[in-house]
């Protein structure tokens, strides 16, 4: 039994961490607002996005493992530089906004648990912890820390059971889509899609597969070691399904919790993920509120390094300076400088915006919009024999990847079409 568990743990890695980091405080706030504002009306989005998310993330993982380079490095080799810089610029902008929103939510959650400590103290503290872990831990130790932090997602599952949700009705809402043409509903769909299928996840998982190649002596890019392909492609498929499944299941539970408590009580507007946690207290008790708030901190500590790291990977590969959390700071100073700069700018944003919840939702909507061109570019790259050799996408992944791109594009266009109403 123990050997079987160890074997499974060896299979899980970049996909699980990527999926867990998807449920960041921005995601928690978006799912909470979706449940509070629309009740169970958006539960179907979790079922719809699961196969699409699995498809696009497995594609990104394949790009990294097949070539030994991240998405930005491969785009640089195969396409024009102006296209590369445009996509990387959009990613860095979205990630910085997301980092700021996430750190702000962590600060508010910390203040909810320790009310005598001002939120800005927690903002600075959590940013410093994230930077310290990412810069000074070795890759293998850091990967293990991220794996353990992913357990914080269980907080949201526990909360849903505490509030006594009506499971039968929730399952019906999950499999039967509810559609509405009003602008707020469509914007929330884009926000949910954007926080679920986020560009930073594409770059992170591809780069982490490339890091795995560097971290293990017997590992090589599949272009150079095709004999490893059968096991590695199977491993990546399982890893991605488990990671994205956990991510979407947790998102579903957060919507359930908010719909069962906040929406029923008429609390359709919340200012932050921490306010959502505070609002649970009179409805579901201190335990549910504190567990929810602690989950925000845990997922933030997982997501902020991933957000900063994916920006650094993308910018580093675009500008051709050394990248990798497996490298020591003196070997990749520009890479770690980008991580530090993105985190510090994120902290600074918390002293600028007035409404943290709007910042969190804005980050999700921005992710949803810029995901479309990045996904289209990723699909073109993964089907390019010059980049992927014999490992161009099989039909199953090609269909899933293009379908995910089309769904994200349709949601964004629908939102823009209703903005003037």
N, C-alpha and C positions, 0 to 999 in steps of 0.2 A: 504493500500500500504506500509506504513512504517513498519507495523508488518511483512509483507511478506519479505521485504528486511532484517529485523533483523533476521528472521528465516533462510534465505539463508546465511547470514553472520555467523550464528552459525554452519552451515554445513561446511563452508569453514574454513580451518586452516592448518594443517601440509601439506596436498597435494598442496594447493595453494602456500605456502611459498617454498616448495621443488621445485615445477615447476618454480617459479620465480627465485630462486637462480641458476637454471640450466643455465639461460642466463647471466652468469657471464662475466667479461671482456675477459676471455679465450674463451668463447663461441662466444662473439661478434667478436673477432679477427678471430676466425676460420671461422665463417659464412661470415665475410667480405672478407677474403682471398679466400674462395670458390667462392663467387660471382665475385670478381675481376679477379681471374685466369681462372675460367671456365664458367663465365657468368651464364646463367640460367640452365646449365647442371646438377646441383646438387639439384635443387628445389625438385625433386622427393623424396629425402632422408627424407624431413620433413614429407611427407605424409606416407612413409613407417614406419618411427620410431614411429609415434604417437601411434598406437595401441600397439606396442611392449613395448613402454615406459609406457603406462597406465597399461599394464598387470604386468610388473615386479615391478612397484612402488606400485600397489595395493596389490601385494603379500607381499611386505616388510611391508606395513602398517598393513596388517592382522597379520603378525607374531608379531609385537609390541603390537597390541591391544588384541590379543588372549592370549598371554603369560604374558604381562606386563614387558617384557624385550626386549632389542634391539637385533640386529642380532648377535653381538659378544657374548653376554651373552647366547643366545640360542645355538650357535655353540659350546660353551664351555661345555654346559650341555649334548649335544647329540653326539659330535664327539671328535676326539683326539686333544690334546693340540698343537701338532706340526703343524697340519693343521690350527688351529685357529691363532697361532702366525705368520704363513707364510702369511695368508690372511690379517691380521691386519697390518703386516709390509709393505706389498705392498700398502695398503690403506694410511697409514701414510706418506709413501714416495711420493705417487702421490699427496696427499693433500697438502703437504708442498711445492712441486714444483708449484702446482696450485695457492696456496696462494701468492707465490712470483711473479708469472706471473701476477696475478690479481692486486696486489698492485702496481706493476710497471706500468701497463696500467692505473690505476687510477691516479698515479703521472703524467704520460705523459698527460692525459686528463686535469688534473688540470692546468698544465703548458700551455696547449693550450688555456684555458679560461683566465688565468692570467699569461701572458707570462713573467712578471718580476720576478715571483717566481720560483726558480729552481725545477725541478721534484722531487729531493730527499727530499725536504721539504714536499711536498705533500705525498710522500711515507710514511714518518714517521708520519705525521699528520693523514692520513687515517687509518694507522695501530693502532694508539693510540685511535682514535674514535671507531673503531671496537672492540677493547679490552675493552674499558670503557663500551660500551653498553652491551656487553655480560657478563661482570663480575658483574656489579653493578646494573643493572635493574632486577626487579623481573620477573619471567617467564611470567606472564600475560602481563605486560607492554612491555616486550621485544618482545613477539609474536605480539603485536599490532604494534610496530615499524617496524617489518619485513613485516607485512601486508601492511603498508603504503608505505614502500620502494618499494614494488612490483609494485606500480603505475609508477615507473620510466621506466618500460618496454614500456609504451605508447610512449616514446620518439622515439622509432624506428618505430612504426606504423606511427607516424606523419611525420617522415622524408621520408618514402616511398611515401607518398602522395605528398610531396613537389616536388619530383624529376620527377613527371609525368611518372610513369611506364606504359608500354604497357600491360594492364591487361589480354587481351585475350591470347596473346602469353605466358604469364607467367602461366596461368592456364593450358595450353596445356603441358608446360614443367613440371608442377607439377604432372600430371597424367600419362605422357608417359616417362618412365625412359630412360635416355641416359647412355649407358654403354661404357666404354673405358678400355683397358687392360694395359695402361701405368702406370708405378710405381707411378708417381706424383698424378695421378687421384685416384688410389687405396689408397694411403696414405691419401689423402684428405677425402675420404669416411670414412676411419677408424677414422680420426680426427673428422669429423662431428658426426659419431656415438658415439665416445668417449666423446665428449662434450655434447651430447644429452642424452645418456644413461650412466651416470657416477656413479662409485661405491660409491662416497660420498653421493649421493642422496639416495642410498639403506639404508645405515646405519642411515642417518639423519631422514628419514621419519619413519622408524621402531622405532627409539628412541623417536621421538616426539609423536608418538601414545602411547608409554609407559609413557612419561611425562604427557600426558593428563589424564591417569589413576591416576597418583599421584597427579595431580593438582586439581582434582574435587572430592569432598568428597563422592559423590554417585556413582562414576565410579569405576569399578573393571575389572580385566582381564576377558575376555570372558570365559576362562576355569572355572572361579569361579562364573561367573554370565551369564550363557548362555541365560537367558531371555532378556538380553540387545542386543543379537546378531543381531536380525533382523534390528533394527534401526542403530546400529553402522556399520554393514557391508554395508548397503545402503549409510550411510553418507560417509564412506571411499571411496566407489565407485564414488559418485558424486564429492567429494573433489578432488580425483585423476584425474578424467577426466577433470575437469575445470582447475586444476593446470597444467597438462601436455599439455592440449590444448592451454592454454595461452603461455606456454613455446615454443612449436613448431611453433605457429603462429608468435610469435615475431622473432624466428630464420628465418622463411620464409621471413618476411619483411626485415630482415637485408641482406639476400642473394639478394633479389630483389633490394634493394637500391644500393648495391655494383655492381651488374650486370648492372643496368641501367646507372650508372654513371662511375665508375672506369673502368669496363671492356670495355665499349664503347669508353672510352678515351685512352685505351691502357695501363692503370695503373694496370698491372697484378701482381705486387709485392709490398706488403706493409710491413712496418717494425713493426707496432703495431696497436692496435685498435685506438689509438689516431691519428696515421698517416692517417688511413682510414678516420677519421673525418676531419682532415686537408685537405685531398685530395678532400673532398666533397665541400669545400668552393668555388673554382673557377667554379665548375660544377653545384652546386645547391644552392649556396649563403651562407652567414654567418649564417642564421637561422638554416639551416639543419646541418651545421658543429657543431655549438654550442649545439644544441639539442642532436645530436649524442654523443658528448663528455660528456655532462651532464648525459646522460643515462649510460655511462661507469662508472661514479662515483657512481651513484645510485645503479646500479646492483652490483658493487663491494662491497659497504657497506652492501648489502644484502648477497652476496655470501661468503665473507671472514669469517664472524662468523660461517656460516654453514659449511664451509670446516674445520675450526679449531675445531668446536664443534663435527662434525662427527668423526674426528680423536680421540678426547678426549673420546667420548662415546665408540668407538671401543676398544681403548687401556685400558680404565678404566674397562670395562666389562671383557676384556681378563685377566687383572691383578687382578681383583676383588677388586678394590678400589671404594669408593662412587662416583657416577656420577650423572649429571643432572644440567641443567641451572635453575631448580626450587630450587636447593640447594644454600645456601649462601657459599661464598668462604671458610669460616672457617670450614664448614661442609664437604666440598669436595675439600681440597687444591690441591691434586694431579690432579684432573680433570681440575681445572682452570690453574694449572701449565702447563699441556699439551697444553691447548688453547693458553696460553701466549708464550710457547716455539715454537709452530708451527708458530705463527704469527711473532715472532722475527726472526726465521730462514728464513721465507719468505721474510722479509725485507732485511736480510743479502744477500740473493741470488741476489738482485737487484744491489749489488755492485760487483758481480762476472761475470754474463753473459753479453755478448756484444750486442746480438741481441734480444730485447724483443719479437719480433714477433715469432722468432724461439722457444723461451721459451714457449710462449702461445700455439703454435702448438704442441710442444713436450709434454706439459702437456695433451693436448687433445688426442694425440696418445697413451701416457702411460695409460690414463684412458680407452681408447678403448681396449687395450690389457689385462690389469689386470681385466677388468670387466668380462671377460669370466669365469675364475675359481670362482670368487665371485658369479656370477649369478648361476653357476652350483651348488655351495654349498647352495645357498639360495633356489633353487628349491628342492634339496634333503631334506632340513630342513622343508620346508613348506608342503611337502608331507609325513612327518614322523609322524605317529600317536602318538609316544612317546612324541613328542614336541607339537603337535597341537591338540591332542585329536580328538574330533568329527569335528574339524574345518580344517581338511586337505583340500587341494585345490579342488574346483569343476572342472570339465573337462574344462570349458571355460578358466579359469585362468591357468590351467596346460598346455594347448595347447599354449596359448599366451606366457607364461613364457619360455617354452622350445624352442619355435620358436624364441623368442628374443635372447636367449642364442646361438642358432645355427647361426642366422644371424650375431651376433657379432663375433663368432668364424670364420665364413667363410670370413668376411671382414678382420680380422687380418691375417688369413692364406694367403689370396690373396695378401695382402701387403707384407708379408715376402717372398712369392714366386717370387715377381717381384723386390726385392731389388737389386739383382745382375745384372739386365739388364742394 
